[in-house]
């Protein structure tokens, strides 16, 4: 018999040789039907895995991160199998799970069309209907190489795996894929799925290697869950920031500068409003803004550690026969500024802010509108402080984060604590101290968080804050990072109360993150219907006919003089056409002006949501809009 300890402490006894599925089935048939993987003594395994004489056991359903990941990855295998059934010459490569579903990359593949996706989905449905068993087979490296002869991508992966760690998963009797697993027990459980989009990619994210075709998808255990997703997906398509940005004249892109957005006049107004908002808060909170160079000798990046840890993400060029790089982040330049003068403990914390442009060499295939770019600006700051000031300063940063997300933009947010990665600088004790400072601050401020193990920056751990938009989607924005390493490498010191020299600690922080990405997120969040303070045009005055054009222009000018972004529409169009144009441009306030308004000096106010209000004086309307702008109501 095998003794199995469950998460609640209960112990089950099952026959020797029983599987994880047998034990879970003994708990309940409904639980077994909803379970896609299990853990035995903490190791994630297939349900067919045999139990040892004594172990702990946990079941994972779709509602758990582990169960959902296994479910999605199994759907990726079905996608690859369907592609191979339809196009035997195409070479499967990898099919990982991502934040929203999964994807699979294919070599030797033409660009997939919408018609191709429909065929592939239909073939996937056949595979699911066949309810093919999924089984794991462990084998030697030689056996794996023989099995995947002809697929150079799999051969390369097999050669990278140590002997004794090779396994494949068969779906049915013939088709298989190289995989660690685990997987669902059969294809029949993959009840609902959808292929969502295609893109290009590079093998192992290396632009010098094979170009691949990537198919994205998502899968659910119930059709109603897929229906809900499709509804959300369709709404997200309507809110796509690339579409809205183009329609509203906010930003655009050009093939000659991939990943580098052009902010058009209206989009530039919005950027300037966001920066003015942040600068106003910086003044209140003791920040000093600087402007720093774009291009630095590689010696700076060698000293900071970026040359060894981040070089593949940098744009490198030759200047005066020496290697230089466009800066991917501001921190090293702020270290230089700090060292341009002497400091004592009385100067700390010293808060240096910077909105300068940054450049990161993102893979072209990964670029995605405003949310993944190569050229961007951050609301970046570095805070130099003594070790004993860390806790108080993190509290201030958390308060600032709440002010922006909750107080101004009305976003909900969650937090995750990212700990020491495998590739890192510095000693374990320093990392542990830094991680404790962040975790203590989260607890002190009653912020729920999860541990994101191994995802810290190479120089220090961090707190990342994710916001939820109007569709409930999560976006990672703010970050607070504790860094003992870089200030030590740059010898950033201060004179302490004891008269001795001490090395600073630096907090790296960005709150809205990339301005470009934030613009993309709020464009989708508001669906282009921006709050008044952010709207490129806040008021449009619509002339009934030519005799009133002069009066309309004078009213618009009076509003502009009061600090309101107002425009006069005196085109030779019908009022109905002018109102429709204003609605399409998502202007918050529309004022129709004719003889009645000219005689009475009172306005009829029409809002974007269709509400109207009559007999409002010009001065009262101006005062109202100014108050709304000042409050930055969202």
Buried (B, 14 or more C-beta within 10 A) or exposed (E): EBEBBBEEEEEBEBEEEBBBBBBBBBBEEEEBEBBBBBBBEEEBBBBBBEBEEEBBBBBBBBEBEBBBBBBBBBBBBBBBBBBBBEBEEBBBBBBEBEEBBBBBBBBBBEEBEEEBBEBBBEBBBEBBEEEBBBBBEEBEBEBBBEBBEEBBBBBEBBEEBEEEEBBBBBBBEEBBBBBEBBBBBBBBBBEBBBBBEBBBBBBBEEEEEBEBBBBBBBBBBEEEBBEEBBEEBEEBEEBBBBBBBBEBEBBEBEEEEEBBBEBBEBBBBBBEBBBEBBBEBBEEBEBEBBEBEEEBEBEBBBBBBBBEBBBEBBBBEEEEEEBBBBBBBBBBBBBBBBBEEEBEBEBBBBBBBBBBEBBBBBBEBBBBBBBBBBBBBBBBBBBBBBEEBBBEBBBBBBEBBBBBBEBBBEBEBBBBBBBBBEEBBBEEEBBEBBBBBBBBBBEEBEBEBEEBEEBBBBBBBBBBBBBBBBEEBBBBBBBBBBBBBBBBBBEBBBBEEEEEEBBBBBBBBBBBBBBBBBBBBBBBBBBBEBBBBBBBBBBBBBBBEEEBBEBBBEBBEBBBEBEBBBBBBBEEBEBEEBBEBBBEBBBBBBBBBBEEBBEEEBBBBBEBEEEEEEEBEBEEBBEBBBEBBEEBEB
